Amino acid sequence: MKQISGIVSGEDDIENIHVINKTSKRFTVTNAKGAFVIEAKLQDTIAFTAIQYTTKEIIIDDIILSNGAMRINLSEEINELDEVIVGKILTGNLMLDVGNSEAEPEINFYDVGIPGYTGKRATRTERILSEAKSGTLNTVVNGLSGRTKMLKAHVKLEKNDILITQIRQELSDDLFSRYPLEEDKHMDFWYFCAESPEFVTRCKDQTDIAVLDYLIEKYAEYKANLKSD
């Protein structure tokens, strides 16, 4: 294994792009400048994935391995919609066009005495997930394609991926040397830990000992789940 440094570029946000070594099941995320570091060997497959970009895969060749560096440009994910023409043709006369308009004034939910949502605005990924789940047809299509599942995973990763990556890099060797787990299950175990409702409370701004205690607890739960399956 050799550490490979890289830079991701793209038209949209380049922070928190998921960089996954599909061969070794290792992963990391890009920083605000699109930079990342990941361990890899010859012929490993590295995937770059984010909601706003088309997924791209790179095979580690002799040149990349020798240089210890790579530069990746991602293409923006474009969802094309059919053209829709709405409403009447305007005359250019503002007063006449307003008078002919069939549009009704916007109704505030307070005006009709029903509760409305005034909480925190959803993140971009959460909004995309909501759209993907809305409507029976969309739910069926997205369910078949696995897109909704992928979006759900991204929502969780956006919130926890930096923390779990830091924990994995600092404590992975110590944990698995004492509590062995098949290497192909390592990634699944980290996701299992991050999905717990108490993950952030137990791990954020805590000592390594406290975090390791949490990981050992989750390890026992994870092994029990494997046996039950």
N, C-alpha and C positions, 0 to 999 in steps of 0.2 A: 504494500500500500504506500502511496505517495500523496502528500498534500498538494492539491491543485487549487490555485487561486484563479478567480475569474471575475469578469465584469459583465453584467447584463444591461443591455440598452433597449429602449422601446419608446413609443410615442406616449404611452400612459405612465402611470406611477410604476416605479421600478423597485420600490421597497417591499419587503416581505414576499418576494417571488419564491416559491418553493423549489428547492434544488434537491432532487432525489437520486441517489445512486441505486438504481433498481436492481443491480447485481448484488451489492453487499447489504442492501436495505438500510443504508445510512442516509440521513437527510440534514439539510440546513436551510436557512433563508437568507435572502439578500438584505443588505443594510440600505440606508436612505440613498446611497450613491450607486446601488446596484451591485456592490461587491460581495463576494462570498468566498469561503474556503471549504473544500470537501475532500475527503480521502478517496482515492480511486487507484485502480491498477489497469493495465493494458486490457482493452476490449470490454471494460465496464460500460454500461449504458447509463448516462446521466440524463434525467428528464427535468425540464423546466416548465412549471405549471402555475397558472394564475387565472382567475376568472376573466380578467380583461385581455388576456393574450391567448393565442393558439398554442397548445402544448407542443414543445419541441424536444427532440431527443438527440443526444450527441454520443457517439461511440468514442471512447478514449483510444486514440491512436499513438503511434510512436512519437509524433511531433508534439502533441499535447503533453504526453508524459515526460518527454525530454525537457520541454520548456517549463513545465510545471505551471502552465497558465493557459487560459482560453478566454475568448471574447465572444459573447452570444448576443445576437439581435433578435428580438421577439416581434412577431407580427400581431397587430391588434386583432382581437376577436370581433368579427363583424356579423351581426345578425340582421340580414336584409329583410325588410318588410315590403309587401305589395303596396303600390301607390294608392292612396285613398283621397278622393276629392270630396270635401264636405261643404255644404252650404250653397247659397246662391251667389251668382256672379255680382260683384260690386260695381256700382256706377261711377265711383270716384267722388260723388257728392256725399260728404260725411253725414250731414243731417238727414238726407234721403235714405242712405244706407242704414243708419241707426234706426230710423222709423220703420224700415221694412224688415228689420231683424226680428227673428222669431226666438232669439235667445232670452232666457229668463234670468233674472238676477240671481246671483249665488246665494244659497240659503245656508246660514251658519247653524250648526247643530244646537247651539244655545237658543236660537230663535224658535225651534219647534219642541224644546223641552226634552231632548234626548242627550244622553252622555256622549262625549267625544273624547278622542285620544289627544292629549296635550303633552305626552311624555317625551323622552329623548328620541331624537331623530335616528332612524335606523342607518346602519352603515351601508356602503354601496353594495357589498356582498349580501347583506341581509335583505336589501330591497330586491336584488336579483333573485334570491331564494324565494321571497314572497311571491314574485311574479311567476316563477317557475312552478309554484305549487297552486296558483290560482286557476280555477276553471277545470272542469272534468276532463276535457280533451287534453289540456296541457299536462294535467297530472298523469294521465295514461301515457302520453308520449314521453314525458320526462322520466316516468317510472321505468318504462322500457329501456330508455337510453342510458339510464343511470345518472343523468345530469342532476336530478334533484338530490340524490345521495352525495354526489360530488360537491354540490353547493353547500349542503349541510356540513360536510367535513371542512370546507373552507371557512365557514363562519366560525367554527370552533377553533380552527388553526389560527385565524387572524387574532383571536383573543389570547391564545395560550402558547403559540408556537415559539415565540422568543424565549419564554420562561422554560418550556420543556427542553428546548435546544440547549440552553445554558446548563440545565440540570444534567442532561444526557452527557454533555461534553465533560462535565466536572466529576460526575459520580458513576458513570456507566461501568468503568473498569472495576471500581471498588465493589459495586453492587453485584455484578455478574461473576466476579471471582469468588464471592462468598455464597451467592445464590445462583447457581448455573441455570441457564435457559438457552434453548436452541437458538442459534444466531438468526435463523429465518423468522423467529417470533419476536425479536427485539423491538422492531418498529411497532408491531401490534401492541406490545406491552406498554410502550411509551404513550401511544394513543389512549390505551385503557386508563393509564394514570391521569392523563390530561382531561379526560372526559368526566372524571369524578366531580361532583358539585363542590367538594371541599378542596379541590386541587389548589386553587389560588390561595385560599386561606392558609392551608397547611405548608405551602412551598414558597410563596412570595415573601421576600425580605426575611427569610428564616435562616438559621444556621445550617451548615451541612449535616450536622448530626440530626437535627429535627427533620430535615428533608429526607435523609436516609431512612429514618424511622418510618416515615410515611411510605416510602418506596417499598420497604420490607413488608409493611401491612398489605399494600396493593399486590405485591408479589405473591403472597399467600392466597389472596382472593383470586388472582389470575390463574394460578396453578389449580385451584379448586374448580374454576370454571372450565379449564381444559379437561379435567377428569370427568366432569359432568357431561361435557360434549361427547 
